[in-house]
Amino acid sequence: MKIYLDSIGCRLNQSEIETIARHFVLSGHEITPDPAQADVTVINTCSVTAAAASDSRGKIRGAQRAGCPTILVTGCWSNIEPQAAAALSGVHDVIRNADKEYLVRDFLSLTPEVFDSILADEQPRQALPGRQQRTRAFIKAQDGCDNHCTYCVTRIARGEPRSTPQTQVMHDIRIAENAGVNEIVLTGVHLASWGQELEPSRHLPDLVRAVLVDTSVPRVRLSSLEPWDLTPEFFTLLLNDRLCPHLHLPLQSGSDTVLRRMARKITIDEFTALVAEARRVVTDIAITTDIIVGFPGETEEEFQESLAFVSAMGFADGHVFSFSPRKGTPAASFKPQLPNAVKKERNAAMRAALAASAQRYRQPFTGQTLEVLWESARPDGQGWRLSGLTRNYLRVETISPENRWNRLDMVILRSLQGDTFIGEIVPSD
């Protein structure tokens, strides 16, 4: 059979859809980039915002319009609203998040013994399946969350925290490494809590150290980390050149009173101290964040406080979300709910503040020489137009006489145009 795969939302969803792809390929099936050619489509949905839920439904309808005869739906939106997902035209089955690991086994009616034997035969030298070759792979290290942030539906959709065993994480990394991937990204709903529910308990630094010691993939990057689980010991890991100096630390608000209503386990002072410690260890580390505007009851004074804090923190970039009430979360019933016009205005102001902060972070790198992993390459009249990222997540483009896709080059960042550096590859000796 030909299988089409699509995913909405976070890097964890991307990691899961890559695992589903591997399971189909190991079972003798083919991944196709075209839903119109597929016998089966798998959509991994998201529900973090109303827009993400809408996008999820749109992906399902798109697969149905393309003529795919069998559509399998999984992920957070369908986990929360399984009846609504099942009612969409063309949907063959809805797979709960708890059963996603066995989606391929159950759909193909394989016995656990047969499926386990198929996975046992997987060799690290096998290529990663997918719609296109990739320079990075998302590795699922953790799932679930036991925080109770009042706005978040993910805990409801994903359940209690569960750590992927270290042996499985290492196996998945070796699959990616031997397929030629030059960067792996450890992902999870609450990645910083990795190992805490294991017996005996372990911690994320233990896993990261094992990855750095027992694999040789050139770059290791971490996805979003809840800041309250990080200790000074964690930051010393950043002294290893293979661990990318980029931390995404969701703040959500720059106002302590709003943070309390959100039930976030951190204060502004604690967040400030955490970022200062990271910058003490790695001076030019990129710190990015998430911010929610228009949280119920957010006053103009609280918003201005949040805006001022974000402007002062020197973030390298960030995502801004207008509060979206999600069914089943406490904040959905908080009063007062702010008008959409207010949320839109505050969203624009916060995005402008983060954009200005990002430019201030980027500018000092002009003229420096940094390593770039080229993620895309397309023919150009002058040669090949390359685009890639530095270890600290700066976007760089250049023109090269040869295709350098998936290569690591030292590049002089000659100029900054918008949010992208124009670089010059340093010739190798």
C-alpha positions as CSV (number, residue, x, y, z in Angstrom):
1,M,0.0,0.0,0.0
2,K,0.9,3.6,-0.5
3,I,0.7,5.7,2.7
4,Y,0.4,9.5,3.0
5,L,1.3,11.1,6.3
6,D,0.6,14.6,7.6
7,S,1.0,16.3,11.0
8,I,-0.1,19.6,12.6
9,G,1.5,21.3,15.6
10,C,4.5,20.6,17.7
11,R,7.8,18.8,17.1
12,L,6.5,15.9,19.2
13,N,3.7,15.3,16.6
14,Q,6.4,15.4,13.9
15,S,8.5,12.8,15.7
16,E,5.4,10.6,16.1
17,I,4.5,10.8,12.4
18,E,8.1,9.9,11.5
19,T,7.8,6.8,13.8
20,I,4.5,5.8,12.1
21,A,6.2,6.1,8.7
22,R,9.1,3.8,9.8
23,H,6.6,1.3,11.1
24,F,4.7,1.2,7.8
25,V,8.0,0.9,5.8
26,L,9.3,-1.9,8.0
27,S,5.9,-3.6,7.4
28,G,6.5,-3.5,3.6
29,H,4.6,-0.4,2.6
30,E,5.5,2.7,0.7
31,I,5.4,6.4,1.8
32,T,4.0,8.7,-0.8
33,P,4.1,12.6,-0.9
34,D,0.8,12.8,-2.7
35,P,-2.5,12.0,-0.9
36,A,-4.2,11.5,-4.2
37,Q,-1.9,8.5,-4.8
38,A,-2.4,7.1,-1.3
39,D,-4.3,4.1,-0.2
40,V,-4.2,5.2,3.4
41,T,-3.7,8.7,4.9
42,V,-2.7,9.2,8.6
43,I,-3.3,12.7,10.1
44,N,-1.7,13.5,13.4
45,T,-3.9,16.3,14.8
46,C,-3.3,19.2,17.2
47,S,-5.6,21.0,19.7
48,V,-3.4,23.6,21.4
49,T,-5.4,26.4,19.9
50,A,-8.7,26.8,18.1
51,A,-6.8,27.5,15.0
52,A,-4.8,24.3,15.3
53,A,-8.0,22.3,15.7
54,S,-9.4,24.0,12.6
55,D,-6.2,23.2,10.7
56,S,-6.5,19.5,11.8
57,R,-10.0,19.3,10.4
58,G,-8.9,21.0,7.2
59,K,-6.1,18.4,6.7
60,I,-8.7,15.6,7.1
61,R,-11.0,17.2,4.6
62,G,-8.2,17.8,2.2
63,A,-7.2,14.1,2.2
64,Q,-10.9,13.2,1.6
65,R,-11.1,15.7,-1.3
66,A,-7.9,14.2,-2.8
67,G,-9.7,10.9,-3.0
68,C,-7.9,8.8,-0.4
69,P,-10.1,5.9,0.4
70,T,-9.0,5.3,4.0
71,I,-8.2,8.1,6.5
72,L,-6.8,7.3,10.0
73,V,-6.9,10.2,12.5
74,T,-4.9,10.5,15.7
75,G,-3.4,13.2,17.9
76,C,-4.6,15.7,20.4
77,W,-7.7,17.2,18.7
78,S,-9.1,13.8,17.8
79,N,-8.3,12.5,21.3
80,I,-10.4,15.3,22.9
81,E,-13.2,15.2,20.3
82,P,-13.2,11.6,18.9
83,Q,-16.9,11.7,17.9
84,A,-16.4,14.9,15.9
85,A,-13.3,13.4,14.2
86,A,-15.1,10.1,13.4
87,A,-18.0,12.1,11.9
88,L,-15.8,13.7,9.2
89,S,-16.3,12.3,5.7
90,G,-13.7,9.6,4.8
91,V,-12.5,8.9,8.3
92,H,-12.0,5.1,8.7
93,D,-10.8,5.1,12.3
94,V,-9.8,7.4,15.2
95,I,-6.8,6.3,17.2
96,R,-6.5,7.6,20.8
97,N,-3.1,9.0,21.8
98,A,-2.7,6.1,24.2
99,D,-2.9,3.7,21.3
100,K,-0.9,5.7,18.8
101,E,2.2,3.6,19.4
102,Y,0.4,0.6,18.0
103,L,-1.5,2.4,15.1
104,V,0.3,0.5,12.4
105,R,0.2,-2.8,14.2
106,D,-3.5,-2.6,14.8
107,F,-4.4,-1.2,11.4
108,L,-2.5,-4.0,9.6
109,S,-4.0,-6.6,12.0
110,L,-0.6,-7.8,13.1
111,T,-0.2,-9.8,16.2
112,P,2.0,-8.3,18.9
113,E,4.5,-11.1,18.4
114,V,4.7,-10.4,14.6
115,F,4.9,-6.7,15.1
116,D,7.6,-7.0,17.7
117,S,9.7,-9.2,15.4
118,I,9.4,-6.6,12.6
119,L,10.7,-3.9,14.9
120,A,13.4,-6.2,16.2
121,D,14.7,-6.6,12.6
122,E,15.0,-2.8,12.2
123,Q,18.6,-2.0,11.5
124,P,20.3,1.4,12.4
125,R,21.6,1.7,8.8
126,Q,18.1,2.0,7.3
127,A,17.1,5.3,5.9
128,L,14.4,7.5,7.4
129,P,11.2,7.3,5.4
130,G,9.3,10.4,4.5
131,R,8.2,12.8,1.8
132,Q,11.7,14.3,1.4
133,Q,15.2,13.9,2.7
134,R,15.9,15.7,5.9
135,T,18.8,17.2,7.7
136,R,17.3,16.8,11.1
137,A,15.2,14.2,12.9
138,F,12.8,14.7,15.8
139,I,13.3,12.1,18.5
140,K,10.5,11.4,21.0
141,A,12.0,11.2,24.5
142,Q,8.9,12.0,26.6
143,D,5.1,12.3,26.5
144,G,2.4,13.6,28.8
145,C,2.4,16.2,31.5
146,D,1.4,16.6,35.2
147,N,1.4,20.4,35.3
148,H,-2.0,22.0,35.6
149,C,-1.6,25.3,33.6
150,T,-5.1,26.6,33.5
151,Y,-5.1,27.4,29.8
152,C,-3.6,24.2,28.5
153,V,-5.5,21.4,26.9
154,T,-2.4,19.3,26.1
155,R,-2.3,17.7,29.5
156,I,-5.9,16.5,29.0
157,A,-5.1,15.2,25.5
158,R,-1.8,13.5,26.4
159,G,-2.3,12.2,29.9
160,E,0.3,11.5,32.6
161,P,4.0,12.0,32.0
162,R,5.8,9.0,30.4
163,S,9.5,8.8,29.6
164,T,10.8,7.0,26.6
165,P,13.4,4.4,27.8
166,Q,16.9,5.6,27.1
167,T,17.6,2.4,25.1
168,Q,14.8,3.3,22.7
169,V,15.9,7.0,22.4
170,M,19.4,5.8,21.6
171,H,18.1,3.4,19.0
172,D,16.0,6.1,17.3
173,I,19.0,8.4,17.2
174,R,21.2,5.8,15.6
175,I,18.6,5.2,12.9
176,A,18.7,8.9,12.1
177,E,22.5,9.2,12.4
178,N,23.1,6.3,10.1
179,A,20.6,7.7,7.6
180,G,22.9,10.8,7.3
181,V,21.0,13.2,9.5
182,N,23.3,15.8,10.9
183,E,21.0,17.1,13.7
184,I,18.6,15.4,16.1
185,V,16.0,17.2,18.2
186,L,14.9,15.6,21.5
187,T,11.2,16.3,21.9
188,G,8.5,15.8,24.5
189,V,5.4,17.5,26.0
190,H,7.3,18.1,29.1
191,L,10.8,17.2,28.0
192,A,12.6,18.6,31.1
193,S,10.7,16.1,33.3
194,W,12.3,13.1,31.5
195,G,13.1,10.3,33.8
196,Q,11.4,11.6,36.9
197,E,8.7,8.9,37.1
198,L,11.2,6.1,36.4
199,E,12.4,3.8,39.1
200,P,15.0,4.8,40.2
201,S,14.3,8.3,39.0
202,R,16.5,10.0,36.5
203,H,16.8,13.4,34.9
204,L,17.1,15.0,31.5
205,P,20.9,15.7,32.0
206,D,21.4,12.0,32.3
207,L,19.8,11.4,29.0
208,V,21.6,14.3,27.2
209,R,25.0,13.1,28.6
210,A,24.3,9.6,27.2
211,V,23.5,11.0,23.8
212,L,26.6,13.1,23.7
213,V,28.8,10.2,24.8
214,D,27.3,7.3,22.9
215,T,26.4,8.9,19.6
216,S,28.3,11.0,17.1
217,V,25.5,13.0,15.3
218,P,27.1,16.4,14.9
219,R,24.3,18.4,16.4
220,V,21.9,17.7,19.4
221,R,19.1,20.2,19.9
222,L,16.5,20.3,22.7
223,S,12.9,21.3,22.1
224,S,10.8,23.3,24.4
225,L,11.7,23.1,28.1
226,E,9.6,24.2,31.1
227,P,12.0,26.4,32.9
228,W,11.2,25.3,36.5
229,D,12.7,21.9,36.0
230,L,16.2,23.2,35.0
231,T,19.0,23.3,37.4
232,P,22.5,24.9,37.3
233,E,23.9,21.4,36.5
234,F,21.8,21.4,33.3
235,F,23.5,24.5,31.9
236,T,27.0,22.9,32.1
237,L,25.9,20.5,29.4
238,L,25.9,23.5,27.0
239,L,29.7,23.6,27.2
240,N,29.7,20.6,24.9
241,D,30.0,22.0,21.4
242,R,27.6,19.4,20.0
243,L,24.7,20.6,22.2
244,C,23.2,23.5,20.3
245,P,23.3,26.8,22.3
246,H,19.6,27.4,21.9
247,L,16.9,27.0,24.6
248,H,13.2,27.5,24.1
249,L,11.8,28.4,27.5
250,P,8.1,29.1,27.5
251,L,7.3,32.1,29.7
252,Q,3.7,32.7,28.7
253,S,3.4,36.1,30.5
254,G,5.7,38.8,31.8
255,S,3.3,39.6,34.6
256,D,3.5,37.7,37.9
257,T,-0.2,38.2,38.6
258,V,-1.1,36.7,35.2
259,L,1.4,33.8,35.7
260,R,-0.4,33.0,39.0
261,R,-3.8,32.8,37.3
262,M,-2.2,30.6,34.6
263,A,-0.8,28.3,37.4
264,R,2.7,28.6,36.0
265,K,5.3,27.3,38.4
266,I,7.7,30.2,38.0
267,T,7.9,33.9,38.8
268,I,9.4,36.7,36.8
269,D,12.4,36.9,39.1
270,E,13.0,33.2,38.9
271,F,12.8,33.2,35.1
272,T,15.3,36.2,35.0
273,A,17.8,34.3,37.2
274,L,17.4,31.2,35.0
275,V,18.2,33.1,31.8
276,A,21.1,34.9,33.5
277,E,22.6,31.5,34.5
278,A,22.3,30.2,30.9
279,R,24.0,33.4,29.6
280,R,26.7,33.1,32.2
281,V,27.7,29.7,30.8
282,V,27.2,30.5,27.1
283,T,27.3,34.2,26.5
284,D,25.6,34.3,23.1
285,I,23.1,31.5,23.7
286,A,19.7,32.0,21.9
287,I,16.8,32.1,24.4
288,T,13.4,31.9,22.7
289,T,10.0,31.8,24.3
290,D,6.2,31.6,24.0
291,I,3.9,34.4,25.1
292,I,0.1,34.4,25.5
293,V,-1.7,37.7,25.3
294,G,-5.3,38.4,26.2
295,F,-5.5,35.9,29.0
296,P,-8.8,36.2,30.9
297,G,-8.8,39.2,33.1
298,E,-5.5,40.6,31.7
299,T,-5.6,44.3,32.5
300,E,-3.9,47.0,30.4
301,E,-1.4,47.4,33.3
302,E,-0.6,43.7,33.3
303,F,-0.2,43.6,29.5
304,Q,2.2,46.6,29.6
305,E,4.1,44.9,32.4
306,S,4.4,41.8,30.3
307,L,5.4,43.8,27.2
308,A,8.1,45.7,29.1
309,F,9.5,42.5,30.5
310,V,9.6,40.7,27.1
311,S,11.3,43.8,25.6
312,A,14.0,43.8,28.3
313,M,14.8,40.1,28.3
314,G,16.8,40.0,25.0
315,F,14.9,37.1,23.6
316,A,16.4,35.8,20.3
317,D,12.8,35.2,19.0
318,G,9.5,33.8,20.1
319,H,5.9,32.8,19.4
320,V,2.9,34.9,20.4
321,F,-0.5,33.4,20.9
322,S,-3.8,35.1,21.5
323,F,-5.6,33.3,24.3
324,S,-7.9,30.7,23.0
325,P,-10.4,29.1,25.4
326,R,-10.1,25.3,25.2
327,K,-12.9,23.1,26.4
328,G,-12.2,21.3,29.6
329,T,-9.6,23.8,30.9
330,P,-10.2,26.1,33.9
331,A,-9.3,29.3,32.0
332,A,-12.2,28.7,29.5
333,S,-14.6,29.8,32.3
334,F,-12.5,32.5,33.8
335,K,-14.0,36.0,33.7
336,P,-13.7,38.4,32.1
337,Q,-12.9,36.9,28.7
338,L,-11.3,39.7,26.6
339,P,-12.7,40.8,23.3
340,N,-11.0,39.5,20.1
341,A,-10.2,43.1,19.1
342,V,-8.2,43.6,22.3
343,K,-6.4,40.3,21.9
344,K,-5.5,41.1,18.2
345,E,-4.1,44.5,19.2
346,R,-2.0,43.1,22.0
347,N,-0.8,40.2,19.8
348,A,0.5,42.7,17.2
349,A,2.3,44.8,19.9
350,M,3.9,41.7,21.5
351,R,5.0,40.4,18.1
352,A,6.6,43.7,17.3
353,A,8.4,43.7,20.6
354,L,9.8,40.2,20.0
355,A,10.8,41.0,16.4
356,A,12.7,44.1,17.7
357,S,14.4,41.9,20.4
358,A,15.3,39.3,17.8
359,Q,17.0,41.9,15.6
360,R,19.0,43.2,18.6
361,Y,20.1,39.6,19.2
362,R,21.1,39.0,15.6
363,Q,22.9,42.2,14.8
364,P,26.1,41.5,16.8
365,F,26.7,38.3,14.8
366,T,27.3,40.3,11.6
367,G,30.9,39.6,10.5
368,Q,31.3,36.5,12.7
369,T,32.1,33.1,11.3
370,L,29.6,30.4,12.4
371,E,28.8,26.8,11.5
372,V,25.8,26.4,9.2
373,L,23.8,23.3,8.4
374,W,22.3,23.7,4.9
375,E,18.7,22.6,5.0
376,S,17.6,23.5,1.5
377,A,19.3,24.0,-1.8
378,R,17.7,25.0,-5.1
379,P,19.2,25.8,-8.5
380,D,19.8,29.5,-9.1
381,G,21.1,31.3,-12.2
382,Q,24.3,31.9,-10.3
383,G,24.6,28.4,-8.9
384,W,22.8,26.9,-5.8
385,R,20.8,29.1,-3.4
386,L,21.4,27.6,0.0
387,S,19.5,28.2,3.3
388,G,20.3,26.8,6.7
389,L,20.7,27.4,10.4
390,T,23.5,28.1,12.8
391,R,23.7,26.2,16.0
392,N,22.1,29.1,17.8
393,Y,19.3,29.1,15.3
394,L,20.2,32.1,13.0
395,R,18.9,31.8,9.5
396,V,21.6,32.1,6.8
397,E,21.5,32.1,3.0
398,T,24.2,32.1,0.4
399,I,24.9,31.3,-3.3
400,S,27.3,28.4,-3.9
401,P,28.7,26.9,-7.1
402,E,27.8,23.4,-5.8
403,N,24.9,21.8,-4.0
404,R,25.9,21.8,-0.3
405,W,22.6,20.4,1.0
406,N,23.0,18.6,4.4
407,R,26.6,19.8,4.6
408,L,28.1,21.6,7.6
409,D,30.1,24.7,6.5
410,M,31.8,27.5,8.3
411,V,30.2,30.7,7.0
412,I,31.1,34.4,7.4
413,L,27.9,36.3,8.1
414,R,28.4,39.2,5.8
415,S,25.2,41.2,6.2
416,L,21.8,41.0,7.8
417,Q,18.8,41.5,5.5
418,G,15.5,41.4,7.5
419,D,15.7,38.3,9.7
420,T,18.2,36.5,7.4
421,F,22.0,36.7,7.2
422,I,23.7,36.7,3.8
423,G,26.7,34.5,4.2
424,E,30.0,33.5,2.5
425,I,31.2,29.9,2.8
426,V,34.8,29.7,4.1
427,P,36.7,27.4,1.7
428,S,37.9,24.2,3.4
429,D,41.6,23.5,3.5
